[in-house]
């Protein structure tokens, strides 16, 4: 009886982990014909946004792999437009600014996910002139 209860708890925990986790990896083929895997990525925050962060990273990795002469297995990754809106005047994207604008509906899930991934990859750097929060609220 105890074993059945523990198994149910284990499967419930596993299901919760799978629901809250978005993962991806890039498969490519070397000129010698060997299939390899790279760019294992995982986001575990908000699935509707995480899928776009994973997409951005895998698309970026696919582009790099193709430029190095590898054959990317999922060629759709090579045609993804990874652009996102510019930050408000005088500001650079930060996790906090993107979150503020996403919460108010000023950024779509896709735009937000792409910005988060770009920040995580270090694609957005520099000094921001933005001093005050654009939106005064109790966002934590």
C-alpha positions as CSV (number, residue, x, y, z in Angstrom):
1,X,0.0,0.0,0.0
2,X,2.8,2.4,0.9
3,X,4.6,1.7,-2.4
4,X,1.6,2.6,-4.5
5,X,1.2,5.9,-2.6
6,X,4.9,6.8,-3.1
7,X,4.7,6.0,-6.8
8,X,1.7,8.2,-7.2
9,X,3.5,11.1,-5.5
10,X,6.6,10.5,-7.7
11,X,4.5,10.6,-10.9
12,X,2.6,13.7,-9.8
13,X,6.0,15.4,-9.1
14,X,7.4,14.3,-12.4
15,X,4.3,15.5,-14.3
16,X,4.5,18.9,-12.6
17,X,8.2,19.2,-13.6
18,X,7.4,18.4,-17.2
19,X,4.5,20.8,-17.4
20,X,6.7,23.7,-16.1
21,X,9.7,23.0,-18.3
22,X,10.4,23.9,-21.9
23,X,13.5,22.3,-23.4
24,X,15.2,22.1,-26.8
25,X,18.4,21.0,-28.5
26,X,19.9,21.4,-31.9
27,X,20.8,18.4,-34.0
28,X,23.2,18.8,-36.8
29,X,25.3,16.6,-39.2
30,X,29.0,17.1,-39.6
31,X,30.7,16.9,-43.1
32,X,31.8,13.4,-42.1
33,X,28.1,12.4,-41.7
34,X,28.1,12.2,-37.9
35,X,24.9,13.5,-36.1
36,X,25.7,15.6,-33.1
37,X,23.6,17.5,-30.6
38,X,24.4,21.0,-29.3
39,X,22.7,23.9,-27.6
40,X,20.7,22.0,-25.0
41,X,18.5,24.7,-23.5
42,X,15.8,24.8,-20.8
43,X,13.5,27.4,-19.5
44,X,11.3,26.7,-16.5
45,X,9.3,29.8,-15.8
46,X,6.3,30.5,-18.0
47,X,5.6,28.0,-20.8
48,X,3.9,30.5,-23.1
49,X,7.0,32.7,-23.0
50,X,9.6,29.9,-22.5
51,X,8.9,28.3,-25.8
52,X,9.9,31.5,-27.6
53,X,13.1,31.8,-25.6
54,X,14.0,28.2,-26.5
55,X,13.1,28.9,-30.2
56,X,15.4,32.0,-30.2
57,X,18.3,30.2,-28.8
58,X,17.9,27.2,-31.1
59,X,17.6,29.4,-34.1
60,X,20.7,31.3,-33.2
61,X,22.6,28.0,-32.7
62,X,21.3,26.7,-36.0
63,X,22.5,29.8,-37.8
64,X,26.0,29.4,-36.2
65,X,26.1,25.7,-37.1
66,X,25.1,26.3,-40.7
67,X,27.8,29.1,-41.1
68,X,30.4,26.5,-39.9
69,X,29.4,24.1,-42.6
70,X,27.2,21.8,-40.7
71,X,23.8,20.5,-41.9
72,X,21.0,21.5,-39.5
73,X,18.4,18.7,-39.2
74,X,15.5,21.1,-38.3
75,X,15.9,23.5,-41.2
76,X,12.9,25.6,-40.1
77,X,15.2,27.0,-37.4
78,X,17.2,28.7,-40.1
79,X,14.2,30.8,-41.4
80,X,13.1,32.3,-38.0
81,X,13.1,36.0,-37.7
82,X,14.6,36.7,-34.3
83,X,13.9,40.4,-34.3
84,X,12.1,42.1,-31.4
85,X,11.2,45.7,-30.7
86,X,13.7,48.3,-29.6
87,X,13.6,49.2,-26.0
88,X,11.9,52.5,-25.2
89,X,14.0,55.6,-25.9
90,X,17.0,56.0,-23.6
91,X,16.6,52.4,-22.3
92,X,18.3,49.1,-22.9
93,X,16.4,45.9,-22.5
94,X,16.7,44.3,-19.1
95,X,14.8,41.4,-17.6
96,X,13.0,43.8,-15.3
97,X,12.0,46.3,-18.1
98,X,10.8,43.5,-20.4
99,X,8.8,42.0,-17.6
100,X,7.2,45.4,-16.9
101,X,6.2,45.8,-20.5
102,X,5.0,42.2,-20.9
103,X,2.8,42.5,-17.8
104,X,1.1,45.6,-19.2
105,X,0.6,43.9,-22.6
106,X,3.1,46.1,-24.4
107,X,5.1,43.0,-25.4
108,X,3.7,39.7,-26.7
109,X,4.8,36.4,-25.3
110,X,7.0,35.9,-28.3
111,X,8.7,39.3,-28.1
112,X,9.2,38.8,-24.4
113,X,10.7,35.3,-24.9
114,X,13.0,36.6,-27.6
115,X,14.2,39.5,-25.4
116,X,14.8,37.2,-22.4
117,X,16.8,34.8,-24.6
118,X,18.8,37.7,-26.2
119,X,19.7,39.0,-22.7
120,X,20.6,35.5,-21.5
121,X,22.9,35.0,-24.5
122,X,24.5,38.4,-24.0
123,X,23.2,39.8,-27.3
124,X,22.0,42.9,-25.5
125,X,24.8,44.9,-23.9
126,X,25.7,48.5,-23.2
127,X,24.8,51.3,-20.8
128,X,21.2,52.4,-20.4
129,X,20.2,56.0,-19.9
130,X,16.9,54.8,-18.5
131,X,16.9,55.8,-14.8
132,X,13.3,55.5,-13.6
133,X,11.0,52.5,-14.1
134,X,8.7,53.2,-17.0
135,X,5.7,51.8,-15.2
136,X,5.1,52.5,-11.5
137,X,3.6,49.4,-10.0
138,X,4.1,46.7,-7.5
139,X,5.6,44.2,-10.0
140,X,7.9,41.9,-8.2
